Amino acid sequence: MASQKETVIAKWTEPLTQLLVSLMVDEVKKGNRTTSTFNKAGWTNIQRKFNKQTGCQYSMYKFKNRAFKPKKLYGAFKKLLNQTGFGWDNINNGVIVDDETLWEIHVKIKFFISFFLFTLQYRVVSSVDAFRFIGNMEGVIAIASVGENEPSWEDFGDDYYHILMAWLCLGKLHKDMRTREPIRDSAFSGAQWIREIIHGHSDRVCEAFRMERHVFLNLCGLFTARGWLGDSRYLKVDEQVGIFLYLLCHGGSNRDLTERFQCSRQTISWYFNLVLKAVRKLAKEIIAPPLFDVVPLEILMDPKHKPYFKGCVGAIDGTHIGARVPAALQNRFRGRKGTTTQNILCVCSFDMKFAFVYAGWEGFAND
């Protein structure tokens, strides 16, 4: 249902825009705009009230996008009033100018900038296109949707022509000097490496992912069964989990993984965070506090320990783990051996499971 709402095309008429602005003003009065934008509660109220009053099913993205446009227009309006010769008429609610020729100059500059943005948007940087556009400026004006009353190319002097030619030549030079070619073009892709690891010697799986083959496959199957991960267009679940485990086990950088799995840095970062979210969901199912009101069997069945440790639930101790901290905080985290560490308090049960962990104490803190 959510995907269907995203496909709805928003048609912003003047009454709908005024309704949106009034709802935004109400949320400002309620205090839901503490920064430059609304908080989550403010956007939720705007979406709910707007869709209820209009019967539309617009997504949150459409409201945020529409709210940005008036802000952009207001910025352009303030910039116009700050220019020399422009002012505001409070009686007629309109922009006034000291000299009417200022409007003509302003319109010419806006047309010239619009043409530059048009050529930049459609990448008109080749020499053939440049001379074609220079020779037939009327066609460019029509394509750029400039009004009939706007100035034509003949209204501009030679200076504009030379500036435009210089800009187009720089664009052509930039395009020729930066030839796009694939960088991750190795024949041995990440998917092939994963298949070789899984179907190869069992020790290779332990060396690569620090777990046995059946554990790795069961983990991938569990993520798929829960619906937390799924095969994408280019990466399957086993390769996604392999990226996550390879980074944790070997401490490699993002660039190392791009070379290993033949993916872009953005792809590596995206799937690492995707698997991390799945692991956090799995942790809520696996990690659970023990029952402290039950005497462990190791104490209950041992006649030597039962009289003295019948209320014991585990063992407690602290350990120092190396930490990287900013230079200004290193003195607080420097332990007795001279290295920066954090003192971690751990509680273990008798079946060798962690029952409690507290991390973050400075290295100089005693147990």
C-alpha positions as CSV (number, residue, x, y, z in Angstrom):
1,M,0.0,0.0,0.0
2,A,2.9,2.3,0.8
3,S,4.4,1.8,-2.6
4,Q,1.1,2.7,-4.3
5,K,1.0,6.0,-2.4
6,E,4.5,6.9,-3.6
7,T,3.4,6.6,-7.2
8,V,0.6,9.3,-6.8
9,I,1.4,12.4,-8.8
10,A,1.0,15.5,-6.7
11,K,-0.9,18.3,-8.4
12,W,-0.3,21.5,-6.4
13,T,-3.0,24.0,-7.2
14,E,-3.1,27.5,-5.5
15,P,-5.7,26.4,-2.9
16,L,-3.7,23.3,-2.0
17,T,-0.6,25.4,-1.6
18,Q,-2.4,27.9,0.6
19,L,-3.7,25.0,2.8
20,L,-0.2,23.6,3.1
21,V,1.2,27.0,4.2
22,S,-1.6,27.5,6.7
23,L,-0.9,24.0,8.2
24,M,2.8,24.8,8.4
25,V,2.1,28.1,10.2
26,D,0.0,26.2,12.7
27,E,2.8,23.7,13.4
28,V,5.2,26.6,13.9
29,K,2.9,28.1,16.6
30,K,2.7,24.7,18.3
31,G,6.5,24.6,18.6
32,N,7.2,21.8,16.1
33,R,9.8,23.9,14.2
34,T,12.7,24.4,16.5
35,T,15.4,24.4,13.8
36,S,15.3,25.3,10.1
37,T,12.7,22.6,9.4
38,F,9.9,20.8,11.2
39,N,10.5,17.9,13.5
40,K,8.9,14.4,12.9
41,A,5.7,15.3,14.8
42,G,5.3,18.5,12.8
43,W,5.6,16.7,9.4
44,T,3.3,13.9,10.6
45,N,0.6,16.4,11.6
46,I,0.9,18.3,8.3
47,Q,0.6,15.1,6.3
48,R,-2.4,13.8,8.3
49,K,-4.4,17.0,8.3
50,F,-3.7,17.8,4.7
51,N,-4.7,14.3,3.4
52,K,-7.8,14.3,5.6
53,Q,-9.0,17.7,4.4
54,T,-8.2,17.1,0.7
55,G,-8.7,13.4,0.4
56,C,-5.2,13.1,-1.2
57,Q,-2.7,10.4,-0.3
58,Y,0.5,12.4,-0.7
59,S,3.7,11.0,0.9
60,M,5.9,12.8,3.3
61,Y,8.5,13.4,0.6
62,K,6.0,15.4,-1.5
63,F,5.3,17.7,1.4
64,K,8.9,18.3,2.1
65,N,9.7,18.9,-1.5
66,R,6.8,21.3,-1.9
67,A,7.7,23.2,1.3
68,F,11.3,23.7,-0.1
69,K,10.0,25.5,-3.2
70,P,8.4,28.5,-1.5
71,K,11.6,28.9,0.6
72,K,13.6,28.9,-2.6
73,L,11.3,31.5,-4.2
74,Y,11.4,33.6,-1.0
75,G,15.2,33.6,-1.1
76,A,15.2,34.7,-4.8
77,F,12.7,37.4,-3.9
78,K,14.8,38.8,-1.0
79,K,17.9,38.7,-3.3
80,L,16.0,40.8,-5.9
81,L,14.9,43.4,-3.3
82,N,18.5,43.7,-2.0
83,Q,19.7,44.7,-5.4
84,T,20.3,48.4,-6.1
85,G,17.3,50.1,-7.6
86,F,14.7,47.6,-6.5
87,G,12.2,48.1,-3.6
88,W,8.8,47.1,-2.2
89,D,5.5,48.9,-2.4
90,N,3.6,48.3,0.7
91,I,0.4,49.9,-0.7
92,N,0.2,47.9,-3.9
93,N,2.1,44.9,-2.6
94,G,4.5,44.8,-5.6
95,V,8.1,45.3,-6.6
96,I,9.1,48.8,-7.7
97,V,12.2,50.0,-9.5
98,D,13.8,53.4,-9.8
99,D,14.6,53.0,-13.5
100,E,12.6,50.9,-15.9
101,T,15.8,49.9,-17.7
102,L,16.8,47.9,-14.6
103,W,14.1,45.4,-15.5
104,E,15.5,44.9,-19.0
105,I,19.0,44.4,-17.7
106,H,17.8,41.9,-15.1
107,V,15.7,40.0,-17.6
108,K,18.8,39.7,-20.0
109,I,21.0,38.4,-17.2
110,K,18.3,35.9,-16.1
111,F,18.0,34.7,-19.8
112,F,21.7,34.3,-20.1
113,I,21.9,32.3,-16.8
114,S,19.0,30.1,-17.9
115,F,20.8,29.3,-21.2
116,F,23.9,28.3,-19.3
117,L,21.9,26.0,-17.0
118,F,20.1,24.5,-20.0
119,T,23.4,23.6,-21.7
120,L,24.8,22.3,-18.4
121,Q,21.7,20.1,-17.8
122,Y,21.7,18.5,-21.2
123,R,25.6,18.4,-21.3
124,V,25.9,20.5,-24.5
125,V,29.7,20.5,-24.5
126,S,30.7,19.1,-27.8
127,S,32.0,21.5,-30.5
128,V,29.4,20.4,-33.0
129,D,26.5,21.1,-30.6
130,A,28.2,24.4,-29.5
131,F,28.3,25.9,-33.0
132,R,24.9,24.5,-33.8
133,F,23.5,26.3,-30.8
134,I,25.4,29.5,-31.5
135,G,24.1,29.5,-35.1
136,N,20.5,28.9,-34.2
137,M,19.8,30.7,-31.0
138,E,16.1,31.0,-31.7
139,G,15.7,27.3,-31.4
140,V,17.5,27.4,-28.0
141,I,15.2,30.1,-26.8
142,A,12.2,28.0,-27.7
143,I,13.6,24.8,-26.1
144,A,14.5,26.7,-22.9
145,S,10.9,27.9,-22.6
146,V,11.7,31.6,-22.6
147,G,8.6,33.8,-23.2
148,E,7.9,35.6,-26.4
149,N,8.5,39.0,-24.9
150,E,12.0,38.0,-23.6
151,P,15.0,39.3,-25.5
152,S,16.5,37.3,-28.4
153,W,20.1,36.5,-29.1
154,E,20.5,39.7,-31.2
155,D,20.0,41.8,-28.0
156,F,23.3,40.5,-26.5
157,G,26.7,42.0,-27.4
158,D,29.9,40.3,-28.4
159,D,31.0,40.0,-24.8
160,Y,28.2,37.5,-24.1
161,Y,29.2,35.6,-27.2
162,H,32.8,35.3,-26.2
163,I,31.9,34.3,-22.6
164,L,29.6,31.6,-23.9
165,M,32.2,30.3,-26.4
166,A,34.9,30.2,-23.6
167,W,32.5,28.3,-21.3
168,L,31.6,25.7,-24.0
169,C,35.3,25.2,-24.8
170,L,36.1,24.6,-21.1
171,G,33.3,22.1,-21.0
172,K,34.6,20.3,-24.1
173,L,38.1,20.2,-22.6
174,H,36.8,18.9,-19.3
175,K,34.9,16.1,-21.1
176,D,37.9,15.1,-23.2
177,M,40.3,15.0,-20.2
178,R,38.1,12.9,-18.0
179,T,37.2,9.8,-20.0
180,R,34.8,7.6,-18.1
181,E,35.9,3.9,-17.9
182,P,35.0,1.1,-15.5
183,I,37.5,0.7,-12.6
184,R,36.1,-2.5,-11.0
185,D,36.6,-4.6,-14.1
186,S,38.2,-7.7,-12.7
187,A,37.0,-11.0,-14.1
188,F,37.0,-12.5,-10.6
189,S,34.0,-10.8,-9.1
190,G,32.9,-10.9,-5.5
191,A,30.1,-13.4,-6.2
192,Q,32.7,-15.8,-7.7
193,W,34.9,-15.4,-4.7
194,I,32.1,-16.2,-2.3
195,R,31.1,-19.3,-4.3
196,E,34.8,-20.4,-4.3
197,I,35.0,-19.9,-0.5
198,I,31.8,-21.7,0.3
199,H,32.4,-24.7,-2.0
200,G,36.1,-24.9,-1.3
201,H,38.0,-26.2,1.7
202,S,36.2,-25.8,5.0
203,D,39.2,-24.0,6.6
204,R,38.9,-21.2,4.0
205,V,35.5,-20.2,5.3
206,C,36.9,-20.0,8.9
207,E,39.8,-17.9,7.6
208,A,37.6,-15.5,5.7
209,F,34.6,-15.2,8.0
210,R,35.7,-16.7,11.3
211,M,32.9,-19.2,11.3
212,E,32.3,-22.7,9.9
213,R,30.6,-23.2,6.5
214,H,27.3,-24.5,8.0
215,V,27.1,-21.5,10.4
216,F,27.6,-19.0,7.6
217,L,24.9,-20.7,5.4
218,N,22.5,-20.9,8.3
219,L,23.0,-17.2,9.1
220,C,22.2,-16.3,5.5
221,G,19.2,-18.5,5.5
222,L,18.0,-17.0,8.8
223,F,18.2,-13.4,7.5
224,T,16.3,-14.4,4.4
225,A,13.6,-16.3,6.3
226,R,13.0,-13.4,8.6
227,G,12.7,-11.0,5.6
228,W,15.6,-8.8,6.8
229,L,17.7,-9.5,3.8
230,G,17.0,-10.5,0.2
231,D,18.7,-10.9,-3.1
232,S,19.1,-7.6,-4.9
233,R,19.7,-7.1,-8.6
234,Y,23.5,-7.4,-8.4
235,L,24.3,-8.9,-4.9
236,K,22.9,-12.0,-3.3
237,V,22.4,-12.5,0.4
238,D,25.6,-14.6,0.8
239,E,27.7,-11.8,-0.8
240,Q,26.0,-9.1,1.4
241,V,26.7,-11.1,4.6
242,G,30.2,-11.8,3.3
243,I,30.9,-8.1,2.9
244,F,29.8,-7.5,6.5
245,L,31.8,-10.4,8.0
246,Y,34.9,-9.8,5.9
247,L,35.1,-6.2,7.2
248,L,34.6,-7.2,10.8
249,C,37.0,-10.2,10.7
250,H,39.9,-8.5,8.9
251,G,39.5,-4.9,9.8
252,G,39.8,-3.8,6.2
253,S,38.9,-0.4,4.9
254,N,36.1,0.5,2.5
255,R,38.7,0.6,-0.4
256,D,39.9,-2.9,0.5
257,L,36.4,-4.3,0.2
258,T,35.8,-2.5,-3.1
259,E,38.8,-4.3,-4.6
260,R,37.9,-7.7,-3.0
261,F,34.2,-7.6,-4.0
262,Q,34.5,-5.5,-7.2
263,C,31.8,-3.0,-6.0
264,S,31.7,0.7,-5.6
265,R,32.4,2.3,-2.2
266,Q,28.7,3.3,-2.0
267,T,27.6,-0.2,-2.6
268,I,29.9,-1.6,0.2
269,S,28.7,1.0,2.7
270,W,25.0,0.5,1.8
271,Y,25.1,-3.3,2.2
272,F,27.3,-3.2,5.3
273,N,24.7,-1.0,7.0
274,L,21.9,-3.2,5.7
275,V,23.4,-6.3,7.2
276,L,24.2,-4.4,10.4
277,K,20.5,-3.6,10.9
278,A,19.6,-7.3,10.4
279,V,22.2,-8.3,13.0
280,R,20.8,-5.8,15.5
281,K,17.3,-7.3,14.9
282,L,18.7,-10.8,15.5
283,A,20.5,-9.6,18.6
284,K,17.1,-8.8,20.2
285,E,16.0,-12.4,19.7
286,I,19.3,-14.1,20.9
287,I,20.6,-11.8,23.6
288,A,18.3,-12.1,26.7
289,P,19.0,-11.5,30.4
290,P,19.4,-14.7,32.4
291,L,17.1,-15.8,35.2
292,F,19.0,-14.6,38.3
293,D,16.5,-16.3,40.7
294,V,17.6,-19.8,39.6
295,V,20.6,-21.3,41.2
296,P,23.1,-22.6,38.5
297,L,23.5,-26.4,38.2
298,E,27.2,-26.0,38.6
299,I,26.6,-24.7,42.2
300,L,23.6,-26.8,43.0
301,M,25.2,-30.2,42.0
302,D,28.6,-29.4,43.7
303,P,28.6,-30.2,47.4
304,K,31.8,-28.2,47.9
305,H,30.5,-25.0,46.4
306,K,26.8,-25.2,47.4
307,P,27.2,-24.2,51.0
308,Y,29.2,-21.1,50.2
309,F,27.9,-20.0,46.7
310,K,24.3,-21.0,46.7
311,G,23.2,-17.5,45.8
312,C,25.9,-16.9,43.2
313,V,24.7,-16.2,39.7
314,G,28.1,-15.8,37.9
315,A,31.6,-14.3,38.0
316,I,32.5,-10.6,37.6
317,D,35.7,-9.1,36.4
318,G,37.1,-6.2,34.4
319,T,39.4,-6.1,31.4
320,H,41.1,-3.3,29.4
321,I,40.4,-3.1,25.7
322,G,42.3,-0.8,23.4
323,A,40.5,2.3,22.3
324,R,41.1,5.1,19.9
325,V,40.1,8.5,21.4
326,P,40.7,12.1,20.5
327,A,44.0,13.7,21.6
328,A,42.2,15.9,24.1
329,L,40.8,12.9,26.0
330,Q,43.8,10.5,25.8
331,N,45.1,11.3,29.3
332,R,41.8,10.1,30.8
333,F,42.0,6.8,28.8
334,R,45.7,6.1,29.3
335,G,46.1,3.0,31.4
336,R,49.0,1.8,33.6
337,K,50.8,0.3,30.5
338,G,50.8,3.7,28.8
339,T,48.3,2.8,26.0
340,T,44.8,4.3,25.6
341,T,42.2,1.7,26.8
342,Q,38.7,1.5,28.1
343,N,37.9,-0.5,31.2
344,I,35.1,-2.9,30.6
345,L,33.1,-4.6,33.3
346,C,31.8,-8.1,32.5
347,V,29.6,-10.6,34.2
348,C,29.7,-14.3,33.1
349,S,27.5,-17.2,34.0
350,F,28.7,-20.7,34.6
351,D,27.9,-21.8,31.1
352,M,30.4,-19.3,29.7
353,K,27.9,-16.7,28.6
354,F,28.0,-13.0,29.2
355,A,25.2,-11.9,31.4
356,F,26.2,-8.2,31.7
357,V,28.7,-5.9,30.0
358,Y,29.4,-2.3,30.8
359,A,31.8,-0.5,28.5
360,G,33.0,3.1,28.3
361,W,35.0,3.6,31.5
362,E,38.3,5.5,31.1
363,G,41.4,3.4,31.1
364,F,42.8,4.9,34.3
365,A,39.7,3.8,36.3
366,N,40.3,0.9,38.7
367,D,38.2,-2.2,38.8
